[in-house]
């Protein structure tokens, strides 16, 4: 318990990282002690330990390093402390006065050159900042120069600060040998390498000055867009973009790729590209509204919005296009029937349940503005009839997060998550735990419950033939890493800054989708096979996907969220948590997806009875309700969701084009009339 508490406080992952932290602390604590004693060999060992532990912690425990920085114990300060202690040691060992004076001059000069290098590096970054970042358009003619080599560009501060090592080692060797040639050699190496680094980065600054102007970059992007002629745009913005939010875009990519009309993706935050999935669709990221207004999007007739964000207004002002809120999943949360939706021309929902939800909240949204298009993303979900159960029932626990406010807090993690998992383990089932990506972002209680659930599953895994399973996982890790590297390559996640990625942007081969899907299928096969049929799982990354977790599960336990609505497509049994123990009739009346669900009370007393629906498939009284609910929530199976979505895009695009043509004729008629009058007057 104490170790877990320390790991939480220090933000490290386990005993090994905790040992590194103690070595790091011991090394720095020992430096002033050995400097003042003085003890040359003790100081040398403490210095080496502090160097090594500092470097390893940057790789293994970056959260701990960030915590040090918040306490002002930055990397630069730590190197400065080490230097001061070395000079104190030299003074205490009665070194000739010229030796520590020279050391002070060289190491002070080194720090000054580090500051100069940092200033030049920042200047290069500013000059390489583009108004538009592009993927899947040919930007080879834009004239963007190559970014600085990784040796000078990536983790530059870490490399520069370590240039003090020759001076430190030389002075320690000189103190040990009693001759000052090693110190002079070390000083020369540190000074020479520092000067060489600054000269090299100044050369890169000269190259960065050849960056094309804002107008030139926008002009080339517009030339490419004019050649492509996009007709449909997916527009996305979020205040704090990370992989936690980009799923809202990624879930729509394959749907956009199957449209009859040419799509484009418009992003507003630079960090978006880092988490964007594979696609051949042209993608433009435009951080500034003024630059967005300069883009050649005159052919766009339909704009799709997966989320409500303040920056949506920058696109909504385009009167020639029709604006559609498509959301990122249907649920009974407030976000799925938001008052803000009135600003859009149409609202597309999965099924009649979405239409009824908007009509219930009475936001003055007309029935004609709501279009039922299904959920095209659900194709990978296998039906209950096609599922082959394993030796143990598999329960997917996928709680939602705590929401932006307490009024919108539907998570079961805080009131009952730990109790639920404890009882699931007592029932001898296999648990797949997939929390919402934002879990714990707002609520400390949610974060603590999440950690407790993970620890319960970890401890139970330790007794389930852990040694054999860990060996299989270790054997599969290289293959999974190999597949992931190729997936990243196919997704266009090249190393380099935004300018470098735009420089390398090309029109992709659309056939890459086949390899992408084959690799993802192979990744999932290797992952699940290596884990065996008994092990619990905590799923936090993009892979395995949520829908692959659906396919592994016999039953879902979740909260009021779009996860439940998507799981309905499988027709498998599912459970909704009733954390506030509302009367069953009231709960089912309030939440549409409760219509086909088993309801679980806060104390989880009904759990054994509910699990009978998995253990004894004939004892599944909610099966008929799930079949009825599926069509109500997701729409009919025929025509398919993709066909309905595509038809809705085509119909709205035709409507926008017709209105635009009518407006053009209306403007032309008065002009023609005025011209006739002028001719009559002249005649």
BAVO-706054 format. One record per residue (C-alpha): residue number from 1; x, y, z; residue in one letter. Coordinates in steps of 0.05 Angstrom, whole numbers, plus 5000, padded with zeros to 4 digits. Layout:
N
<node NUM,<X,Y,Z>,A>
...
***
This chain:
683
<node 1,<5000,5000,5000>,X>
<node 2,<5057,5048,5017>,X>
<node 3,<5092,5033,4951>,X>
<node 4,<5028,5048,4912>,X>
<node 5,<5019,5113,4950>,X>
<node 6,<5091,5134,4936>,X>
<node 7,<5083,5116,4862>,X>
<node 8,<5021,5159,4859>,X>
<node 9,<5054,5219,4893>,X>
<node 10,<5118,5215,4852>,X>
<node 11,<5081,5197,4788>,X>
<node 12,<5121,5135,4772>,X>
<node 13,<5096,5068,4748>,X>
<node 14,<5127,5015,4793>,X>
<node 15,<5182,4992,4839>,X>
<node 16,<5237,4999,4787>,X>
<node 17,<5220,5071,4774>,X>
<node 18,<5214,5083,4848>,X>
<node 19,<5285,5056,4858>,X>
<node 20,<5310,5103,4803>,X>
<node 21,<5278,5162,4839>,X>
<node 22,<5313,5143,4904>,X>
<node 23,<5380,5135,4868>,X>
<node 24,<5369,5203,4835>,X>
<node 25,<5353,5236,4902>,X>
<node 26,<5411,5201,4937>,X>
<node 27,<5460,5222,4883>,X>
<node 28,<5441,5295,4887>,X>
<node 29,<5438,5295,4963>,X>
<node 30,<5507,5264,4967>,X>
<node 31,<5540,5315,4922>,X>
<node 32,<5545,5372,4973>,X>
<node 33,<5564,5323,5028>,X>
<node 34,<5623,5294,4989>,X>
<node 35,<5642,5363,4963>,X>
<node 36,<5649,5390,5033>,X>
<node 37,<5683,5330,5066>,X>
<node 38,<5718,5329,5014>,X>
<node 39,<5714,5258,4983>,X>
<node 40,<5736,5255,4911>,X>
<node 41,<5715,5184,4896>,X>
<node 42,<5649,5191,4934>,X>
<node 43,<5634,5254,4894>,X>
<node 44,<5652,5219,4828>,X>
<node 45,<5605,5161,4843>,X>
<node 46,<5549,5208,4866>,X>
<node 47,<5558,5251,4804>,X>
<node 48,<5555,5190,4758>,X>
<node 49,<5493,5164,4792>,X>
<node 50,<5458,5231,4787>,X>
<node 51,<5475,5236,4712>,X>
<node 52,<5452,5165,4697>,X>
<node 53,<5388,5167,4740>,X>
<node 54,<5368,5235,4712>,X>
<node 55,<5375,5209,4640>,X>
<node 56,<5338,5144,4652>,X>
<node 57,<5281,5179,4689>,X>
<node 58,<5270,5224,4629>,X>
<node 59,<5255,5161,4589>,X>
<node 60,<5219,5117,4640>,X>
<node 61,<5184,5168,4684>,X>
<node 62,<5170,5233,4646>,X>
<node 63,<5113,5251,4693>,X>
<node 64,<5162,5252,4752>,X>
<node 65,<5209,5297,4712>,X>
<node 66,<5151,5344,4697>,X>
<node 67,<5133,5346,4771>,X>
<node 68,<5205,5366,4786>,X>
<node 69,<5198,5423,4735>,X>
<node 70,<5135,5449,4770>,X>
<node 71,<5177,5453,4833>,X>
<node 72,<5229,5494,4794>,X>
<node 73,<5278,5436,4796>,X>
<node 74,<5288,5440,4721>,X>
<node 75,<5341,5401,4683>,X>
<node 76,<5383,5464,4673>,X>
<node 77,<5381,5479,4747>,X>
<node 78,<5402,5407,4763>,X>
<node 79,<5462,5413,4717>,X>
<node 80,<5480,5480,4748>,X>
<node 81,<5477,5450,4818>,X>
<node 82,<5524,5394,4797>,X>
<node 83,<5573,5446,4769>,X>
<node 84,<5572,5488,4832>,X>
<node 85,<5585,5426,4875>,X>
<node 86,<5644,5407,4831>,X>
<node 87,<5675,5476,4839>,X>
<node 88,<5664,5471,4914>,X>
<node 89,<5700,5403,4914>,X>
<node 90,<5759,5433,4876>,X>
<node 91,<5764,5490,4926>,X>
<node 92,<5761,5443,4986>,X>
<node 93,<5816,5399,4956>,X>
<node 94,<5863,5460,4950>,X>
<node 95,<5868,5458,4874>,X>
<node 96,<5911,5514,4844>,X>
<node 97,<5870,5577,4837>,X>
<node 98,<5875,5578,4762>,X>
<node 99,<5841,5510,4756>,X>
<node 100,<5772,5527,4788>,X>
<node 101,<5775,5597,4757>,X>
<node 102,<5785,5566,4688>,X>
<node 103,<5729,5515,4703>,X>
<node 104,<5683,5572,4723>,X>
<node 105,<5698,5610,4660>,X>
<node 106,<5689,5550,4614>,X>
<node 107,<5626,5524,4647>,X>
<node 108,<5596,5594,4650>,X>
<node 109,<5612,5603,4577>,X>
<node 110,<5579,5535,4564>,X>
<node 111,<5515,5557,4597>,X>
<node 112,<5516,5623,4558>,X>
<node 113,<5523,5584,4493>,X>
<node 114,<5465,5539,4514>,X>
<node 115,<5423,5601,4522>,X>
<node 116,<5445,5628,4454>,X>
<node 117,<5430,5560,4422>,X>
<node 118,<5361,5559,4453>,X>
<node 119,<5346,5629,4427>,X>
<node 120,<5367,5610,4357>,X>
<node 121,<5328,5545,4361>,X>
<node 122,<5265,5584,4380>,X>
<node 123,<5277,5633,4323>,X>
<node 124,<5280,5574,4274>,X>
<node 125,<5216,5546,4301>,X>
<node 126,<5180,5612,4293>,X>
<node 127,<5205,5620,4222>,X>
<node 128,<5182,5550,4204>,X>
<node 129,<5112,5562,4231>,X>
<node 130,<5064,5556,4172>,X>
<node 131,<4994,5586,4167>,X>
<node 132,<4967,5520,4140>,X>
<node 133,<4990,5448,4154>,X>
<node 134,<4973,5399,4099>,X>
<node 135,<4967,5325,4088>,X>
<node 136,<4949,5288,4024>,X>
<node 137,<4959,5347,3977>,X>
<node 138,<5022,5355,3935>,X>
<node 139,<5061,5411,3968>,X>
<node 140,<5128,5396,3933>,X>
<node 141,<5124,5463,3896>,X>
<node 142,<5115,5505,3960>,X>
<node 143,<5190,5514,3969>,X>
<node 144,<5192,5493,4042>,X>
<node 145,<5264,5478,4063>,X>
<node 146,<5285,5415,4100>,X>
<node 147,<5281,5420,4175>,X>
<node 148,<5346,5419,4216>,X>
<node 149,<5377,5350,4227>,X>
<node 150,<5350,5311,4286>,X>
<node 151,<5418,5316,4319>,X>
<node 152,<5409,5392,4325>,X>
<node 153,<5333,5394,4330>,X>
<node 154,<5306,5338,4374>,X>
<node 155,<5319,5339,4449>,X>
<node 156,<5371,5392,4437>,X>
<node 157,<5374,5417,4510>,X>
<node 158,<5389,5348,4536>,X>
<node 159,<5447,5341,4487>,X>
<node 160,<5475,5410,4499>,X>
<node 161,<5475,5406,4575>,X>
<node 162,<5512,5340,4572>,X>
<node 163,<5569,5376,4536>,X>
<node 164,<5593,5394,4606>,X>
<node 165,<5613,5321,4618>,X>
<node 166,<5684,5329,4588>,X>
<node 167,<5698,5388,4634>,X>
<node 168,<5671,5352,4695>,X>
<node 169,<5708,5288,4680>,X>
<node 170,<5772,5325,4664>,X>
<node 171,<5771,5364,4729>,X>
<node 172,<5756,5301,4770>,X>
<node 173,<5813,5264,4735>,X>
<node 174,<5860,5323,4748>,X>
<node 175,<5842,5324,4822>,X>
<node 176,<5855,5249,4826>,X>
<node 177,<5922,5251,4788>,X>
<node 178,<5949,5316,4814>,X>
<node 179,<5964,5340,4744>,X>
<node 180,<5922,5391,4707>,X>
<node 181,<5928,5367,4635>,X>
<node 182,<5863,5325,4640>,X>
<node 183,<5826,5387,4663>,X>
<node 184,<5853,5429,4606>,X>
<node 185,<5833,5376,4556>,X>
<node 186,<5763,5370,4586>,X>
<node 187,<5755,5446,4585>,X>
<node 188,<5777,5449,4512>,X>
<node 189,<5728,5394,4491>,X>
<node 190,<5669,5426,4527>,X>
<node 191,<5684,5495,4499>,X>
<node 192,<5698,5470,4429>,X>
<node 193,<5636,5425,4424>,X>
<node 194,<5591,5481,4451>,X>
<node 195,<5618,5531,4400>,X>
<node 196,<5610,5480,4344>,X>
<node 197,<5538,5467,4363>,X>
<node 198,<5521,5542,4361>,X>
<node 199,<5556,5551,4294>,X>
<node 200,<5517,5492,4265>,X>
<node 201,<5449,5518,4289>,X>
<node 202,<5465,5588,4263>,X>
<node 203,<5473,5555,4195>,X>
<node 204,<5404,5525,4202>,X>
<node 205,<5376,5594,4219>,X>
<node 206,<5403,5619,4152>,X>
<node 207,<5366,5563,4116>,X>
<node 208,<5302,5577,4155>,X>
<node 209,<5302,5648,4128>,X>
<node 210,<5285,5618,4060>,X>
<node 211,<5217,5596,4084>,X>
<node 212,<5161,5617,4036>,X>
<node 213,<5116,5674,4057>,X>
<node 214,<5046,5666,4085>,X>
<node 215,<5014,5687,4019>,X>
<node 216,<5058,5638,3980>,X>
<node 217,<5039,5579,4024>,X>
<node 218,<4965,5596,4022>,X>
<node 219,<4969,5606,3947>,X>
<node 220,<4999,5537,3936>,X>
<node 221,<4947,5505,3982>,X>
<node 222,<4891,5539,3945>,X>
<node 223,<4921,5517,3878>,X>
<node 224,<4919,5445,3902>,X>
<node 225,<4849,5452,3931>,X>
<node 226,<4824,5482,3865>,X>
<node 227,<4851,5422,3828>,X>
<node 228,<4818,5374,3877>,X>
<node 229,<4752,5412,3881>,X>
<node 230,<4724,5388,3949>,X>
<node 231,<4649,5385,3957>,X>
<node 232,<4641,5360,4029>,X>
<node 233,<4681,5384,4090>,X>
<node 234,<4688,5353,4159>,X>
<node 235,<4705,5410,4206>,X>
<node 236,<4734,5399,4275>,X>
<node 237,<4760,5442,4331>,X>
<node 238,<4772,5432,4405>,X>
<node 239,<4804,5476,4456>,X>
<node 240,<4852,5422,4482>,X>
<node 241,<4866,5373,4426>,X>
<node 242,<4896,5306,4444>,X>
<node 243,<4883,5234,4427>,X>
<node 244,<4827,5240,4479>,X>
<node 245,<4787,5282,4429>,X>
<node 246,<4811,5262,4360>,X>
<node 247,<4769,5199,4361>,X>
<node 248,<4712,5246,4344>,X>
<node 249,<4745,5257,4276>,X>
<node 250,<4775,5188,4266>,X>
<node 251,<4708,5153,4273>,X>
<node 252,<4682,5188,4211>,X>
<node 253,<4742,5179,4165>,X>
<node 254,<4721,5113,4132>,X>
<node 255,<4651,5140,4123>,X>
<node 256,<4677,5202,4087>,X>
<node 257,<4721,5159,4042>,X>
<node 258,<4659,5122,4016>,X>
<node 259,<4620,5184,3997>,X>
<node 260,<4602,5199,3924>,X>
<node 261,<4626,5270,3933>,X>
<node 262,<4698,5292,3944>,X>
<node 263,<4712,5304,4019>,X>
<node 264,<4763,5347,4055>,X>
<node 265,<4779,5350,4129>,X>
<node 266,<4790,5418,4162>,X>
<node 267,<4824,5420,4230>,X>
<node 268,<4838,5481,4273>,X>
<node 269,<4891,5459,4324>,X>
<node 270,<4962,5441,4305>,X>
<node 271,<4966,5382,4352>,X>
<node 272,<4909,5348,4314>,X>
<node 273,<4955,5317,4261>,X>
<node 274,<4992,5277,4314>,X>
<node 275,<4930,5236,4329>,X>
<node 276,<4896,5234,4261>,X>
<node 277,<4883,5165,4233>,X>
<node 278,<4902,5139,4163>,X>
<node 279,<4864,5170,4106>,X>
<node 280,<4874,5190,4033>,X>
<node 281,<4827,5250,4043>,X>
<node 282,<4862,5318,4038>,X>
<node 283,<4871,5348,4107>,X>
<node 284,<4885,5421,4122>,X>
<node 285,<4897,5449,4191>,X>
<node 286,<4885,5524,4195>,X>
<node 287,<4896,5553,4265>,X>
<node 288,<4877,5625,4249>,X>
<node 289,<4808,5647,4227>,X>
<node 290,<4836,5698,4178>,X>
<node 291,<4875,5643,4142>,X>
<node 292,<4814,5598,4141>,X>
<node 293,<4776,5654,4105>,X>
<node 294,<4830,5654,4051>,X>
<node 295,<4822,5580,4033>,X>
<node 296,<4793,5560,3966>,X>
<node 297,<4730,5524,3990>,X>
<node 298,<4680,5554,3941>,X>
<node 299,<4658,5485,3917>,X>
<node 300,<4641,5459,3986>,X>
<node 301,<4566,5449,3992>,X>
<node 302,<4561,5410,4057>,X>
<node 303,<4600,5420,4122>,X>
<node 304,<4596,5365,4175>,X>
<node 305,<4610,5380,4249>,X>
<node 306,<4626,5322,4296>,X>
<node 307,<4629,5368,4357>,X>
<node 308,<4604,5435,4384>,X>
<node 309,<4662,5484,4393>,X>
<node 310,<4669,5559,4395>,X>
<node 311,<4711,5561,4331>,X>
<node 312,<4654,5529,4292>,X>
<node 313,<4628,5599,4280>,X>
<node 314,<4687,5613,4234>,X>
<node 315,<4659,5561,4186>,X>
<node 316,<4586,5572,4200>,X>
<node 317,<4590,5641,4170>,X>
<node 318,<4600,5609,4100>,X>
<node 319,<4530,5621,4073>,X>
<node 320,<4539,5582,4008>,X>
<node 321,<4545,5515,4045>,X>
<node 322,<4496,5475,4086>,X>
<node 323,<4519,5461,4157>,X>
<node 324,<4504,5395,4191>,X>
<node 325,<4515,5371,4262>,X>
<node 326,<4532,5296,4260>,X>
<node 327,<4561,5289,4330>,X>
<node 328,<4606,5233,4353>,X>
<node 329,<4556,5183,4378>,X>
<node 330,<4483,5179,4398>,X>
<node 331,<4468,5177,4473>,X>
<node 332,<4419,5201,4525>,X>
<node 333,<4468,5254,4550>,X>
<node 334,<4452,5328,4543>,X>
<node 335,<4506,5335,4489>,X>
<node 336,<4463,5293,4442>,X>
<node 337,<4406,5344,4445>,X>
<node 338,<4442,5409,4456>,X>
<node 339,<4408,5476,4447>,X>
<node 340,<4469,5500,4407>,X>
<node 341,<4446,5452,4352>,X>
<node 342,<4397,5505,4328>,X>
<node 343,<4453,5541,4291>,X>
<node 344,<4459,5484,4240>,X>
<node 345,<4417,5474,4178>,X>
<node 346,<4406,5401,4194>,X>
<node 347,<4419,5352,4251>,X>
<node 348,<4435,5281,4231>,X>
<node 349,<4418,5226,4281>,X>
<node 350,<4424,5150,4279>,X>
<node 351,<4351,5131,4286>,X>
<node 352,<4282,5153,4309>,X>
<node 353,<4307,5155,4381>,X>
<node 354,<4351,5214,4363>,X>
<node 355,<4293,5250,4330>,X>
<node 356,<4248,5239,4391>,X>
<node 357,<4304,5263,4438>,X>
<node 358,<4307,5331,4403>,X>
<node 359,<4232,5338,4403>,X>
<node 360,<4228,5323,4477>,X>
<node 361,<4276,5378,4497>,X>
<node 362,<4237,5430,4458>,X>
<node 363,<4294,5471,4430>,X>
<node 364,<4250,5497,4373>,X>
<node 365,<4286,5452,4323>,X>
<node 366,<4238,5433,4267>,X>
<node 367,<4225,5361,4252>,X>
<node 368,<4246,5373,4179>,X>
<node 369,<4316,5393,4203>,X>
<node 370,<4328,5324,4234>,X>
<node 371,<4351,5269,4187>,X>
<node 372,<4360,5196,4206>,X>
<node 373,<4423,5168,4174>,X>
<node 374,<4443,5110,4219>,X>
<node 375,<4513,5097,4245>,X>
<node 376,<4559,5076,4187>,X>
<node 377,<4617,5063,4234>,X>
<node 378,<4585,5002,4265>,X>
<node 379,<4599,4953,4208>,X>
<node 380,<4659,4920,4245>,X>
<node 381,<4614,4899,4304>,X>
<node 382,<4597,4825,4301>,X>
<node 383,<4527,4801,4318>,X>
<node 384,<4510,4761,4380>,X>
<node 385,<4493,4700,4336>,X>
<node 386,<4564,4701,4306>,X>
<node 387,<4599,4705,4373>,X>
<node 388,<4638,4644,4400>,X>
<node 389,<4642,4646,4476>,X>
<node 390,<4706,4627,4512>,X>
<node 391,<4719,4585,4575>,X>
<node 392,<4700,4644,4620>,X>
<node 393,<4646,4697,4609>,X>
<node 394,<4677,4762,4584>,X>
<node 395,<4649,4826,4613>,X>
<node 396,<4668,4893,4582>,X>
<node 397,<4664,4948,4634>,X>
<node 398,<4666,5014,4597>,X>
<node 399,<4645,5071,4644>,X>
<node 400,<4638,5141,4618>,X>
<node 401,<4676,5199,4648>,X>
<node 402,<4654,5250,4700>,X>
<node 403,<4631,5302,4650>,X>
<node 404,<4645,5377,4647>,X>
<node 405,<4600,5389,4707>,X>
<node 406,<4565,5352,4763>,X>
<node 407,<4499,5361,4727>,X>
<node 408,<4526,5319,4669>,X>
<node 409,<4562,5267,4711>,X>
<node 410,<4539,5197,4691>,X>
<node 411,<4600,5157,4710>,X>
<node 412,<4591,5096,4754>,X>
<node 413,<4665,5094,4772>,X>
<node 414,<4658,5140,4832>,X>
<node 415,<4597,5111,4867>,X>
<node 416,<4603,5038,4849>,X>
<node 417,<4661,5022,4802>,X>
<node 418,<4706,4988,4853>,X>
<node 419,<4648,4949,4884>,X>
<node 420,<4626,4926,4814>,X>
<node 421,<4695,4900,4795>,X>
<node 422,<4705,4865,4862>,X>
<node 423,<4639,4828,4852>,X>
<node 424,<4655,4812,4779>,X>
<node 425,<4720,4780,4803>,X>
<node 426,<4682,4741,4855>,X>
<node 427,<4637,4715,4800>,X>
<node 428,<4698,4687,4763>,X>
<node 429,<4690,4725,4698>,X>
<node 430,<4742,4756,4653>,X>
<node 431,<4740,4832,4654>,X>
<node 432,<4759,4880,4599>,X>
<node 433,<4763,4949,4630>,X>
<node 434,<4761,5007,4581>,X>
<node 435,<4750,5074,4615>,X>
<node 436,<4732,5137,4577>,X>
<node 437,<4796,5173,4553>,X>
<node 438,<4778,5234,4596>,X>
<node 439,<4768,5195,4661>,X>
<node 440,<4798,5232,4720>,X>
<node 441,<4811,5297,4681>,X>
<node 442,<4762,5336,4725>,X>
<node 443,<4749,5293,4786>,X>
<node 444,<4802,5267,4834>,X>
<node 445,<4751,5216,4860>,X>
<node 446,<4743,5187,4790>,X>
<node 447,<4819,5183,4781>,X>
<node 448,<4826,5147,4848>,X>
<node 449,<4770,5098,4831>,X>
<node 450,<4803,5085,4763>,X>
<node 451,<4869,5069,4796>,X>
<node 452,<4835,5023,4846>,X>
<node 453,<4800,4984,4790>,X>
<node 454,<4865,4976,4752>,X>
<node 455,<4900,4950,4815>,X>
<node 456,<4844,4899,4828>,X>
<node 457,<4852,4872,4758>,X>
<node 458,<4928,4872,4762>,X>
<node 459,<4926,4833,4828>,X>
<node 460,<4877,4782,4801>,X>
<node 461,<4918,4773,4738>,X>
<node 462,<4978,4756,4782>,X>
<node 463,<4944,4692,4805>,X>
<node 464,<4919,4671,4736>,X>
<node 465,<4978,4633,4707>,X>
<node 466,<5015,4699,4704>,X>
<node 467,<5084,4672,4687>,X>
<node 468,<5062,4636,4623>,X>
<node 469,<5019,4694,4600>,X>
<node 470,<5074,4745,4612>,X>
<node 471,<5122,4703,4570>,X>
<node 472,<5071,4702,4513>,X>
<node 473,<5060,4777,4518>,X>
<node 474,<5135,4790,4516>,X>
<node 475,<5143,4745,4456>,X>
<node 476,<5087,4782,4418>,X>
<node 477,<5113,4852,4435>,X>
<node 478,<5163,4858,4377>,X>
<node 479,<5111,4838,4325>,X>
<node 480,<5060,4886,4354>,X>
<node 481,<5112,4942,4353>,X>
<node 482,<5130,4925,4281>,X>
<node 483,<5057,4928,4259>,X>
<node 484,<5046,4993,4298>,X>
<node 485,<5105,5025,4264>,X>
<node 486,<5078,5008,4195>,X>
<node 487,<5008,5033,4216>,X>
<node 488,<5039,5099,4237>,X>
<node 489,<5075,5103,4171>,X>
<node 490,<5010,5090,4132>,X>
<node 491,<4975,5143,4175>,X>
<node 492,<5026,5195,4153>,X>
<node 493,<5055,5206,4222>,X>
<node 494,<5124,5225,4198>,X>
<node 495,<5175,5252,4246>,X>
<node 496,<5188,5326,4240>,X>
<node 497,<5155,5393,4252>,X>
<node 498,<5092,5418,4218>,X>
<node 499,<5132,5449,4161>,X>
<node 500,<5169,5384,4148>,X>
<node 501,<5105,5344,4146>,X>
<node 502,<5074,5394,4098>,X>
<node 503,<5138,5393,4056>,X>
<node 504,<5131,5317,4050>,X>
<node 505,<5056,5319,4036>,X>
<node 506,<5037,5282,3972>,X>
<node 507,<4974,5255,3940>,X>
<node 508,<4969,5185,3970>,X>
<node 509,<4953,5118,3939>,X>
<node 510,<4881,5102,3956>,X>
<node 511,<4896,5028,3954>,X>
<node 512,<4933,5035,4021>,X>
<node 513,<4868,5022,4057>,X>
<node 514,<4872,4947,4043>,X>
<node 515,<4940,4942,4077>,X>
<node 516,<4916,4985,4134>,X>
<node 517,<4857,4940,4149>,X>
<node 518,<4898,4877,4142>,X>
<node 519,<4951,4903,4190>,X>
<node 520,<4900,4924,4242>,X>
<node 521,<4866,4856,4238>,X>
<node 522,<4935,4823,4246>,X>
<node 523,<4951,4869,4306>,X>
<node 524,<4886,4849,4341>,X>
<node 525,<4896,4775,4327>,X>
<node 526,<4967,4776,4356>,X>
<node 527,<4944,4818,4415>,X>
<node 528,<4886,4774,4437>,X>
<node 529,<4921,4708,4424>,X>
<node 530,<4982,4728,4465>,X>
<node 531,<4938,4748,4524>,X>
<node 532,<4903,4681,4529>,X>
<node 533,<4831,4668,4549>,X>
<node 534,<4836,4680,4624>,X>
<node 535,<4872,4747,4632>,X>
<node 536,<4837,4812,4649>,X>
<node 537,<4853,4873,4607>,X>
<node 538,<4859,4948,4619>,X>
<node 539,<4851,4982,4552>,X>
<node 540,<4877,5054,4549>,X>
<node 541,<4907,5062,4480>,X>
<node 542,<4876,5068,4410>,X>
<node 543,<4889,4994,4399>,X>
<node 544,<4853,4949,4411>,X>
<node 545,<4793,4990,4387>,X>
<node 546,<4728,4997,4425>,X>
<node 547,<4691,4955,4373>,X>
<node 548,<4743,4900,4378>,X>
<node 549,<4730,4899,4452>,X>
<node 550,<4656,4893,4435>,X>
<node 551,<4672,4832,4393>,X>
<node 552,<4711,4799,4450>,X>
<node 553,<4657,4812,4502>,X>
<node 554,<4596,4769,4520>,X>
<node 555,<4565,4827,4558>,X>
<node 556,<4575,4902,4567>,X>
<node 557,<4567,4940,4632>,X>
<node 558,<4567,5015,4621>,X>
<node 559,<4534,5081,4638>,X>
<node 560,<4490,5129,4599>,X>
<node 561,<4534,5142,4538>,X>
<node 562,<4541,5130,4464>,X>
<node 563,<4580,5067,4479>,X>
<node 564,<4515,5033,4498>,X>
<node 565,<4479,5056,4435>,X>
<node 566,<4535,5028,4392>,X>
<node 567,<4536,4962,4431>,X>
<node 568,<4462,4954,4416>,X>
<node 569,<4483,4938,4344>,X>
<node 570,<4512,4871,4369>,X>
<node 571,<4446,4848,4401>,X>
<node 572,<4487,4821,4459>,X>
<node 573,<4463,4830,4531>,X>
<node 574,<4483,4895,4563>,X>
<node 575,<4476,4928,4631>,X>
<node 576,<4464,5000,4650>,X>
<node 577,<4487,5023,4718>,X>
<node 578,<4433,5055,4761>,X>
<node 579,<4482,5088,4809>,X>
<node 580,<4429,5131,4843>,X>
<node 581,<4381,5072,4852>,X>
<node 582,<4324,5106,4815>,X>
<node 583,<4259,5067,4809>,X>
<node 584,<4264,5022,4748>,X>
<node 585,<4204,5053,4712>,X>
<node 586,<4232,5123,4722>,X>
<node 587,<4301,5103,4698>,X>
<node 588,<4275,5068,4635>,X>
<node 589,<4231,5128,4620>,X>
<node 590,<4289,5176,4626>,X>
<node 591,<4339,5138,4583>,X>
<node 592,<4322,5108,4516>,X>
<node 593,<4378,5056,4516>,X>
<node 594,<4351,5028,4581>,X>
<node 595,<4295,4997,4541>,X>
<node 596,<4336,4935,4525>,X>
<node 597,<4383,4936,4585>,X>
<node 598,<4390,4899,4650>,X>
<node 599,<4393,4951,4706>,X>
<node 600,<4446,4944,4760>,X>
<node 601,<4436,4976,4828>,X>
<node 602,<4490,5013,4865>,X>
<node 603,<4506,4955,4911>,X>
<node 604,<4509,4907,4852>,X>
<node 605,<4463,4857,4887>,X>
<node 606,<4430,4838,4821>,X>
<node 607,<4496,4821,4787>,X>
<node 608,<4493,4744,4796>,X>
<node 609,<4423,4742,4767>,X>
<node 610,<4443,4787,4708>,X>
<node 611,<4503,4744,4691>,X>
<node 612,<4455,4685,4679>,X>
<node 613,<4440,4718,4612>,X>
<node 614,<4511,4700,4592>,X>
<node 615,<4520,4634,4628>,X>
<node 616,<4451,4609,4607>,X>
<node 617,<4435,4642,4540>,X>
<node 618,<4364,4616,4543>,X>
<node 619,<4354,4657,4606>,X>
<node 620,<4357,4724,4571>,X>
<node 621,<4289,4758,4579>,X>
<node 622,<4314,4824,4549>,X>
<node 623,<4333,4793,4481>,X>
<node 624,<4267,4813,4446>,X>
<node 625,<4271,4884,4474>,X>
<node 626,<4342,4891,4447>,X>
<node 627,<4319,4872,4377>,X>
<node 628,<4264,4924,4379>,X>
<node 629,<4310,4977,4409>,X>
<node 630,<4364,4967,4356>,X>
<node 631,<4320,4993,4300>,X>
<node 632,<4292,5049,4343>,X>
<node 633,<4362,5074,4364>,X>
<node 634,<4403,5058,4301>,X>
<node 635,<4352,5055,4246>,X>
<node 636,<4335,4997,4199>,X>
<node 637,<4387,4949,4170>,X>
<node 638,<4363,4963,4099>,X>
<node 639,<4382,5008,4065>,X>
<node 640,<4449,5006,4101>,X>
<node 641,<4473,5064,4144>,X>
<node 642,<4526,5081,4092>,X>
<node 643,<4474,5085,4037>,X>
<node 644,<4430,5130,4079>,X>
<node 645,<4487,5175,4100>,X>
<node 646,<4512,5181,4028>,X>
<node 647,<4441,5196,4004>,X>
<node 648,<4433,5250,4057>,X>
<node 649,<4499,5283,4035>,X>
<node 650,<4479,5282,3962>,X>
<node 651,<4409,5310,3976>,X>
<node 652,<4435,5367,4018>,X>
<node 653,<4491,5384,3969>,X>
<node 654,<4440,5386,3912>,X>
<node 655,<4396,5432,3954>,X>
<node 656,<4454,5478,3969>,X>
<node 657,<4473,5480,3895>,X>
<node 658,<4401,5495,3875>,X>
<node 659,<4396,5552,3925>,X>
<node 660,<4462,5580,3902>,X>
<node 661,<4441,5578,3829>,X>
<node 662,<4374,5611,3846>,X>
<node 663,<4411,5666,3885>,X>
<node 664,<4457,5677,3825>,X>
<node 665,<4398,5684,3778>,X>
<node 666,<4364,5732,3825>,X>
<node 667,<4425,5776,3827>,X>
<node 668,<4434,5773,3751>,X>
<node 669,<4362,5793,3735>,X>
<node 670,<4365,5864,3766>,X>
<node 671,<4433,5875,3732>,X>
<node 672,<4404,5856,3664>,X>
<node 673,<4344,5901,3676>,X>
<node 674,<4389,5960,3693>,X>
<node 675,<4430,5947,3630>,X>
<node 676,<4366,5948,3588>,X>
<node 677,<4345,6014,3619>,X>
<node 678,<4413,6044,3605>,X>
<node 679,<4409,6023,3532>,X>
<node 680,<4339,6053,3526>,X>
<node 681,<4362,6118,3557>,X>
<node 682,<4422,6122,3511>,X>
<node 683,<4378,6106,3451>,X>
***
